Amino acid sequence: MFHVGSLLMMGEYAMILSQQVMIFGWSKSEMLFWWR
């Protein structure tokens, strides 16, 4: 059973993680694009 606080923290953590992954993937693809 989840507490509301822990669920909120997990959601916030997932949002930050997905944001970092998106930025990382974007910069990676941009690097590949420039290196082509």
HTML snippet that shows the backbone in 3Dmol.js (N, CA, C, O; Angstrom):
<script src="https://3Dmol.org/build/3Dmol-min.js"></script>
<div id="view" style="width:600px;height:400px;position:relative"></div>
<script>
const pdb = `
ATOM      1  N   MET A   1       0.850  -1.197   0.000  1.00  0.00           N
ATOM      2  CA  MET A   1       0.000   0.000   0.000  1.00  0.00           C
ATOM      3  C   MET A   1       0.884   1.246   0.000  1.00  0.00           C
ATOM      4  O   MET A   1       1.828   1.349   0.784  1.00  0.00           O
ATOM      5  N   PHE A   2       0.573   2.176  -0.876  1.00  0.00           N
ATOM      6  CA  PHE A   2       1.401   3.375  -1.023  1.00  0.00           C
ATOM      7  C   PHE A   2       0.844   4.529  -0.202  1.00  0.00           C
ATOM      8  O   PHE A   2      -0.368   4.686  -0.053  1.00  0.00           O
ATOM      9  N   HIS A   3       1.759   5.327   0.325  1.00  0.00           N
ATOM     10  CA  HIS A   3       1.346   6.593   0.928  1.00  0.00           C
ATOM     11  C   HIS A   3       1.291   7.640  -0.165  1.00  0.00           C
ATOM     12  O   HIS A   3       1.967   7.505  -1.185  1.00  0.00           O
ATOM     13  N   VAL A   4       0.500   8.676   0.030  1.00  0.00           N
ATOM     14  CA  VAL A   4       0.366   9.716  -1.000  1.00  0.00           C
ATOM     15  C   VAL A   4       1.703  10.422  -1.193  1.00  0.00           C
ATOM     16  O   VAL A   4       2.078  10.750  -2.319  1.00  0.00           O
ATOM     17  N   GLY A   5       2.427  10.659  -0.091  1.00  0.00           N
ATOM     18  CA  GLY A   5       3.709  11.362  -0.163  1.00  0.00           C
ATOM     19  C   GLY A   5       4.728  10.595  -0.994  1.00  0.00           C
ATOM     20  O   GLY A   5       5.396  11.172  -1.852  1.00  0.00           O
ATOM     21  N   SER A   6       4.848   9.293  -0.739  1.00  0.00           N
ATOM     22  CA  SER A   6       5.837   8.485  -1.456  1.00  0.00           C
ATOM     23  C   SER A   6       5.455   8.391  -2.932  1.00  0.00           C
ATOM     24  O   SER A   6       6.322   8.403  -3.805  1.00  0.00           O
ATOM     25  N   LEU A   7       4.153   8.298  -3.206  1.00  0.00           N
ATOM     26  CA  LEU A   7       3.682   8.231  -4.591  1.00  0.00           C
ATOM     27  C   LEU A   7       4.021   9.536  -5.314  1.00  0.00           C
ATOM     28  O   LEU A   7       4.442   9.522  -6.470  1.00  0.00           O
ATOM     29  N   LEU A   8       3.830  10.669  -4.617  1.00  0.00           N
ATOM     30  CA  LEU A   8       4.137  11.976  -5.190  1.00  0.00           C
ATOM     31  C   LEU A   8       5.628  12.078  -5.479  1.00  0.00           C
ATOM     32  O   LEU A   8       6.036  12.562  -6.535  1.00  0.00           O
ATOM     33  N   MET A   9       6.447  11.613  -4.517  1.00  0.00           N
ATOM     34  CA  MET A   9       7.897  11.660  -4.695  1.00  0.00           C
ATOM     35  C   MET A   9       8.323  10.787  -5.870  1.00  0.00           C
ATOM     36  O   MET A   9       9.191  11.173  -6.653  1.00  0.00           O
ATOM     37  N   MET A  10       7.713   9.613  -5.993  1.00  0.00           N
ATOM     38  CA  MET A  10       8.043   8.710  -7.099  1.00  0.00           C
ATOM     39  C   MET A  10       7.684   9.349  -8.435  1.00  0.00           C
ATOM     40  O   MET A  10       8.439   9.240  -9.402  1.00  0.00           O
ATOM     41  N   GLY A  11       6.543  10.008  -8.490  1.00  0.00           N
ATOM     42  CA  GLY A  11       6.120  10.684  -9.715  1.00  0.00           C
ATOM     43  C   GLY A  11       7.080  11.805 -10.078  1.00  0.00           C
ATOM     44  O   GLY A  11       7.434  11.978 -11.244  1.00  0.00           O
ATOM     45  N   GLU A  12       7.501  12.573  -9.064  1.00  0.00           N
ATOM     46  CA  GLU A  12       8.434  13.674  -9.300  1.00  0.00           C
ATOM     47  C   GLU A  12       9.771  13.128  -9.787  1.00  0.00           C
ATOM     48  O   GLU A  12      10.380  13.683 -10.701  1.00  0.00           O
ATOM     49  N   TYR A  13      10.224  12.039  -9.172  1.00  0.00           N
ATOM     50  CA  TYR A  13      11.497  11.413  -9.550  1.00  0.00           C
ATOM     51  C   TYR A  13      11.422  10.899 -10.993  1.00  0.00           C
ATOM     52  O   TYR A  13      12.367  11.054 -11.765  1.00  0.00           O
ATOM     53  N   ALA A  14      10.290  10.288 -11.343  1.00  0.00           N
ATOM     54  CA  ALA A  14      10.115   9.763 -12.703  1.00  0.00           C
ATOM     55  C   ALA A  14      10.116  10.908 -13.709  1.00  0.00           C
ATOM     56  O   ALA A  14      10.680  10.779 -14.796  1.00  0.00           O
ATOM     57  N   MET A  15       9.487  12.031 -13.353  1.00  0.00           N
ATOM     58  CA  MET A  15       9.441  13.187 -14.250  1.00  0.00           C
ATOM     59  C   MET A  15      10.847  13.723 -14.496  1.00  0.00           C
ATOM     60  O   MET A  15      11.221  13.991 -15.637  1.00  0.00           O
ATOM     61  N   ILE A  16      11.634  13.880 -13.418  1.00  0.00           N
ATOM     62  CA  ILE A  16      13.006  14.388 -13.542  1.00  0.00           C
ATOM     63  C   ILE A  16      13.838  13.418 -14.366  1.00  0.00           C
ATOM     64  O   ILE A  16      14.626  13.830 -15.218  1.00  0.00           O
ATOM     65  N   LEU A  17      13.656  12.122 -14.105  1.00  0.00           N
ATOM     66  CA  LEU A  17      14.439  11.101 -14.811  1.00  0.00           C
ATOM     67  C   LEU A  17      14.114  11.136 -16.309  1.00  0.00           C
ATOM     68  O   LEU A  17      15.020  11.112 -17.142  1.00  0.00           O
ATOM     69  N   SER A  18      12.833  11.191 -16.645  1.00  0.00           N
ATOM     70  CA  SER A  18      12.439  11.210 -18.066  1.00  0.00           C
ATOM     71  C   SER A  18      12.945  12.482 -18.736  1.00  0.00           C
ATOM     72  O   SER A  18      13.334  12.461 -19.904  1.00  0.00           O
ATOM     73  N   GLN A  19      12.941  13.600 -17.989  1.00  0.00           N
ATOM     74  CA  GLN A  19      13.442  14.854 -18.539  1.00  0.00           C
ATOM     75  C   GLN A  19      14.924  14.725 -18.870  1.00  0.00           C
ATOM     76  O   GLN A  19      15.363  15.145 -19.941  1.00  0.00           O
ATOM     77  N   GLN A  20      15.701  14.141 -17.946  1.00  0.00           N
ATOM     78  CA  GLN A  20      17.130  13.965 -18.167  1.00  0.00           C
ATOM     79  C   GLN A  20      17.380  13.030 -19.340  1.00  0.00           C
ATOM     80  O   GLN A  20      18.276  13.266 -20.151  1.00  0.00           O
ATOM     81  N   VAL A  21      16.580  11.962 -19.428  1.00  0.00           N
ATOM     82  CA  VAL A  21      16.745  11.013 -20.535  1.00  0.00           C
ATOM     83  C   VAL A  21      16.450  11.696 -21.863  1.00  0.00           C
ATOM     84  O   VAL A  21      17.155  11.480 -22.848  1.00  0.00           O
ATOM     85  N   MET A  22      15.397  12.529 -21.886  1.00  0.00           N
ATOM     86  CA  MET A  22      15.045  13.238 -23.112  1.00  0.00           C
ATOM     87  C   MET A  22      16.173  14.180 -23.523  1.00  0.00           C
ATOM     88  O   MET A  22      16.549  14.220 -24.694  1.00  0.00           O
ATOM     89  N   ILE A  23      16.722  14.945 -22.562  1.00  0.00           N
ATOM     90  CA  ILE A  23      17.813  15.885 -22.857  1.00  0.00           C
ATOM     91  C   ILE A  23      19.036  15.113 -23.326  1.00  0.00           C
ATOM     92  O   ILE A  23      19.700  15.523 -24.277  1.00  0.00           O
ATOM     93  N   PHE A  24      19.339  14.002 -22.668  1.00  0.00           N
ATOM     94  CA  PHE A  24      20.509  13.195 -23.019  1.00  0.00           C
ATOM     95  C   PHE A  24      20.353  12.627 -24.434  1.00  0.00           C
ATOM     96  O   PHE A  24      21.275  12.697 -25.246  1.00  0.00           O
ATOM     97  N   GLY A  25      19.183  12.070 -24.714  1.00  0.00           N
ATOM     98  CA  GLY A  25      18.933  11.497 -26.033  1.00  0.00           C
ATOM     99  C   GLY A  25      18.977  12.572 -27.111  1.00  0.00           C
ATOM    100  O   GLY A  25      19.483  12.335 -28.207  1.00  0.00           O
ATOM    101  N   TRP A  26      18.442  13.767 -26.798  1.00  0.00           N
ATOM    102  CA  TRP A  26      18.420  14.852 -27.778  1.00  0.00           C
ATOM    103  C   TRP A  26      19.841  15.294 -28.103  1.00  0.00           C
ATOM    104  O   TRP A  26      20.181  15.451 -29.276  1.00  0.00           O
ATOM    105  N   SER A  27      20.670  15.497 -27.093  1.00  0.00           N
ATOM    106  CA  SER A  27      22.052  15.929 -27.326  1.00  0.00           C
ATOM    107  C   SER A  27      22.825  14.835 -28.064  1.00  0.00           C
ATOM    108  O   SER A  27      23.669  15.129 -28.911  1.00  0.00           O
ATOM    109  N   LYS A  28      22.534  13.577 -27.739  1.00  0.00           N
ATOM    110  CA  LYS A  28      23.217  12.456 -28.385  1.00  0.00           C
ATOM    111  C   LYS A  28      22.855  12.421 -29.875  1.00  0.00           C
ATOM    112  O   LYS A  28      23.733  12.283 -30.727  1.00  0.00           O
ATOM    113  N   SER A  29      21.573  12.546 -30.183  1.00  0.00           N
ATOM    114  CA  SER A  29      21.151  12.510 -31.583  1.00  0.00           C
ATOM    115  C   SER A  29      21.696  13.729 -32.320  1.00  0.00           C
ATOM    116  O   SER A  29      22.050  13.633 -33.495  1.00  0.00           O
ATOM    117  N   GLU A  30      21.767  14.868 -31.647  1.00  0.00           N
ATOM    118  CA  GLU A  30      22.306  16.074 -32.270  1.00  0.00           C
ATOM    119  C   GLU A  30      23.787  15.865 -32.589  1.00  0.00           C
ATOM    120  O   GLU A  30      24.255  16.260 -33.657  1.00  0.00           O
ATOM    121  N   MET A  31      24.520  15.247 -31.667  1.00  0.00           N
ATOM    122  CA  MET A  31      25.941  14.964 -31.895  1.00  0.00           C
ATOM    123  C   MET A  31      26.097  14.034 -33.094  1.00  0.00           C
ATOM    124  O   MET A  31      26.959  14.243 -33.946  1.00  0.00           O
ATOM    125  N   LEU A  32      25.249  13.002 -33.149  1.00  0.00           N
ATOM    126  CA  LEU A  32      25.306  12.062 -34.279  1.00  0.00           C
ATOM    127  C   LEU A  32      25.002  12.800 -35.583  1.00  0.00           C
ATOM    128  O   LEU A  32      25.619  12.541 -36.616  1.00  0.00           O
ATOM    129  N   PHE A  33      24.047  13.715 -35.514  1.00  0.00           N
ATOM    130  CA  PHE A  33      23.661  14.464 -36.708  1.00  0.00           C
ATOM    131  C   PHE A  33      24.830  15.331 -37.189  1.00  0.00           C
ATOM    132  O   PHE A  33      25.086  15.424 -38.389  1.00  0.00           O
ATOM    133  N   TRP A  34      25.539  15.967 -36.243  1.00  0.00           N
ATOM    134  CA  TRP A  34      26.645  16.843 -36.629  1.00  0.00           C
ATOM    135  C   TRP A  34      27.858  16.037 -37.072  1.00  0.00           C
ATOM    136  O   TRP A  34      28.661  16.518 -37.871  1.00  0.00           O
ATOM    137  N   TRP A  35      28.002  14.814 -36.560  1.00  0.00           N
ATOM    138  CA  TRP A  35      29.174  13.996 -36.897  1.00  0.00           C
ATOM    139  C   TRP A  35      29.011  13.292 -38.236  1.00  0.00           C
ATOM    140  O   TRP A  35      29.968  12.721 -38.760  1.00  0.00           O
ATOM    141  N   ARG A  36      27.783  13.330 -38.801  1.00  0.00           N
ATOM    142  CA  ARG A  36      27.531  12.578 -40.014  1.00  0.00           C
ATOM    143  C   ARG A  36      28.285  13.179 -41.192  1.00  0.00           C
ATOM    144  O   ARG A  36      28.192  12.671 -42.309  1.00  0.00           O
TER     145      ARG A  36
END
`;
const viewer = $3Dmol.createViewer("view");
viewer.addModel(pdb, "pdb");
viewer.setStyle({}, {cartoon: {color: "spectrum"}});
viewer.zoomTo();
viewer.render();
</script>
